[in-house]
Amino acid sequence: MKPTIYDVAREAGVSIATVSKVLNNNGRISDKTRKKVSSVMEKLNYQPSMVASALTSQRTGTIGLMVPDIANPFFAEAARFFEDYAQQTGSDLIICSTDRDDDKAARYISLLQRKRVDGLIIASHTGNPELVHRLLEDKVPTVLFSADIRLLECNSITVDDYKGGYIATAYLLSLGHRRLGIISDNLPGSRLREQGFIDALKAYELSLDHQDQMVQTSATLENGRKVARRMLGQQADKRPTAIFACNDLLAIGVIKEASEAGLSVPRDLSVIGFDNTMLADICHPSLSSIAQPLRDMTEQAMQLLNESIDNPDAIKRKISLPPELIIRDSTSKTPE
């Protein structure tokens, strides 16, 4: 049977209130008594109940992180940074992967609230906006990461997705490419990346030759390959000479499919991704990509969350950080 706070108090010969002061590191108590109680807790292997602690301190020392797909390298890397920052502030991280399923997201939010987490970070796929609205009404400290709901007054950290899409497209156009395709995933930020793509084409007085040159799909390697197969299966004078994928996984799928089709990247086809994950460096050829300042984004998200935990009525902030073009081996001038 697990030892309780009553067992610690009895063994140490002190009151339950004294044990509580040691656990919460507050109140006036001598070093001798503090050391004695700590020694007994270690001897009994006493683990305080987070829920019981929350009832007295109003904190459990836990933070919930909801991501749409933990298998996606971008969210895996983000989770790693969030865990590091949480540890630095003495908190633990509970990670939930929603698979972009609104019902699953709702169940996880309910679970995390029952766990009495101190705050929530919801990454990219926010699910039904009503879920976030309810969290805000209940004054649950919440930060949207790589996402925003403009109609809600909520803390959010995003990259400038529109600018990223524009930069990627303008770079391909500067290399002489005029037949471009775009593959985007089904997350909100991709709509802004698509608009940046379209506006960059307009700046060059161009437009998409065919609507099937703009395709939305879930962000997986296999989906990148499937869409690329259709785009690259056209006649040589019709197929794109460059493809902008709004996600590195999709971009690498395009590279693999181009290789299967006997096309050389970048000689026959230039490919650029988005996110600049670790995969961009290790794939062959290495992938040009639009980098999100992931470390800065996670750090600022944690700062916003801690501010909101300390003061639920603090003014909410929406922060957008600039993207950066990273040029590698998957892009080059248009074939002659």
QUIHU-V454114 format. One record per residue. N is the residue number from 1. NEAR is the number of other C-alpha atoms within 8 Angstrom. Layout:
n:N near:NEAR
n:N near:NEAR
//
This chain:
n:1 near:2
n:2 near:4
n:3 near:11
n:4 near:8
n:5 near:10
n:6 near:8
n:7 near:8
n:8 near:15
n:9 near:14
n:10 near:9
n:11 near:7
n:12 near:9
n:13 near:6
n:14 near:8
n:15 near:8
n:16 near:9
n:17 near:6
n:18 near:10
n:19 near:13
n:20 near:8
n:21 near:11
n:22 near:11
n:23 near:6
n:24 near:7
n:25 near:6
n:26 near:6
n:27 near:5
n:28 near:4
n:29 near:8
n:30 near:6
n:31 near:6
n:32 near:6
n:33 near:8
n:34 near:10
n:35 near:8
n:36 near:9
n:37 near:13
n:38 near:9
n:39 near:8
n:40 near:11
n:41 near:11
n:42 near:8
n:43 near:7
n:44 near:8
n:45 near:7
n:46 near:12
n:47 near:6
n:48 near:8
n:49 near:6
n:50 near:8
n:51 near:9
n:52 near:8
n:53 near:12
n:54 near:11
n:55 near:8
n:56 near:6
n:57 near:8
n:58 near:7
n:59 near:11
n:60 near:12
n:61 near:10
n:62 near:13
n:63 near:14
n:64 near:14
n:65 near:13
n:66 near:14
n:67 near:15
n:68 near:12
n:69 near:10
n:70 near:9
n:71 near:6
n:72 near:8
n:73 near:10
n:74 near:8
n:75 near:12
n:76 near:10
n:77 near:9
n:78 near:11
n:79 near:10
n:80 near:8
n:81 near:11
n:82 near:12
n:83 near:10
n:84 near:8
n:85 near:10
n:86 near:13
n:87 near:9
n:88 near:7
n:89 near:6
n:90 near:7
n:91 near:10
n:92 near:10
n:93 near:11
n:94 near:8
n:95 near:9
n:96 near:9
n:97 near:9
n:98 near:13
n:99 near:8
n:100 near:10
n:101 near:8
n:102 near:9
n:103 near:6
n:104 near:10
n:105 near:13
n:106 near:10
n:107 near:8
n:108 near:11
n:109 near:8
n:110 near:8
n:111 near:8
n:112 near:10
n:113 near:8
n:114 near:7
n:115 near:7
n:116 near:11
n:117 near:14
n:118 near:13
n:119 near:12
n:120 near:14
n:121 near:14
n:122 near:13
n:123 near:13
n:124 near:13
n:125 near:11
n:126 near:11
n:127 near:10
n:128 near:7
n:129 near:8
n:130 near:6
n:131 near:9
n:132 near:9
n:133 near:9
n:134 near:8
n:135 near:11
n:136 near:11
n:137 near:7
n:138 near:6
n:139 near:8
n:140 near:11
n:141 near:13
n:142 near:14
n:143 near:14
n:144 near:16
n:145 near:15
n:146 near:11
n:147 near:14
n:148 near:11
n:149 near:7
n:150 near:5
n:151 near:4
n:152 near:6
n:153 near:6
n:154 near:13
n:155 near:11
n:156 near:14
n:157 near:17
n:158 near:13
n:159 near:11
n:160 near:10
n:161 near:13
n:162 near:11
n:163 near:11
n:164 near:16
n:165 near:15
n:166 near:15
n:167 near:11
n:168 near:14
n:169 near:13
n:170 near:10
n:171 near:8
n:172 near:12
n:173 near:10
n:174 near:7
n:175 near:9
n:176 near:8
n:177 near:12
n:178 near:7
n:179 near:11
n:180 near:12
n:181 near:12
n:182 near:13
n:183 near:16
n:184 near:16
n:185 near:11
n:186 near:9
n:187 near:8
n:188 near:9
n:189 near:10
n:190 near:12
n:191 near:8
n:192 near:11
n:193 near:15
n:194 near:12
n:195 near:11
n:196 near:16
n:197 near:13
n:198 near:10
n:199 near:9
n:200 near:12
n:201 near:12
n:202 near:9
n:203 near:7
n:204 near:7
n:205 near:6
n:206 near:8
n:207 near:7
n:208 near:10
n:209 near:6
n:210 near:6
n:211 near:6
n:212 near:6
n:213 near:12
n:214 near:11
n:215 near:9
n:216 near:8
n:217 near:9
n:218 near:8
n:219 near:12
n:220 near:9
n:221 near:12
n:222 near:8
n:223 near:12
n:224 near:16
n:225 near:14
n:226 near:9
n:227 near:11
n:228 near:12
n:229 near:10
n:230 near:8
n:231 near:12
n:232 near:10
n:233 near:7
n:234 near:8
n:235 near:6
n:236 near:5
n:237 near:4
n:238 near:7
n:239 near:11
n:240 near:11
n:241 near:13
n:242 near:12
n:243 near:13
n:244 near:14
n:245 near:14
n:246 near:15
n:247 near:12
n:248 near:15
n:249 near:11
n:250 near:19
n:251 near:17
n:252 near:12
n:253 near:15
n:254 near:14
n:255 near:11
n:256 near:9
n:257 near:12
n:258 near:15
n:259 near:10
n:260 near:7
n:261 near:7
n:262 near:6
n:263 near:10
n:264 near:9
n:265 near:14
n:266 near:11
n:267 near:10
n:268 near:10
n:269 near:15
n:270 near:15
n:271 near:17
n:272 near:15
n:273 near:16
n:274 near:13
n:275 near:11
n:276 near:14
n:277 near:11
n:278 near:7
n:279 near:9
n:280 near:12
n:281 near:8
n:282 near:7
n:283 near:9
n:284 near:5
n:285 near:7
n:286 near:11
n:287 near:18
n:288 near:16
n:289 near:16
n:290 near:15
n:291 near:12
n:292 near:11
n:293 near:10
n:294 near:7
n:295 near:8
n:296 near:7
n:297 near:12
n:298 near:12
n:299 near:11
n:300 near:9
n:301 near:14
n:302 near:11
n:303 near:8
n:304 near:11
n:305 near:14
n:306 near:8
n:307 near:10
n:308 near:12
n:309 near:10
n:310 near:6
n:311 near:7
n:312 near:10
n:313 near:6
n:314 near:7
n:315 near:4
n:316 near:7
n:317 near:8
n:318 near:9
n:319 near:7
n:320 near:8
n:321 near:10
n:322 near:10
n:323 near:13
n:324 near:8
n:325 near:11
n:326 near:9
n:327 near:8
n:328 near:9
n:329 near:10
n:330 near:13
n:331 near:15
n:332 near:9
n:333 near:7
n:334 near:12
n:335 near:6
n:336 near:2
//
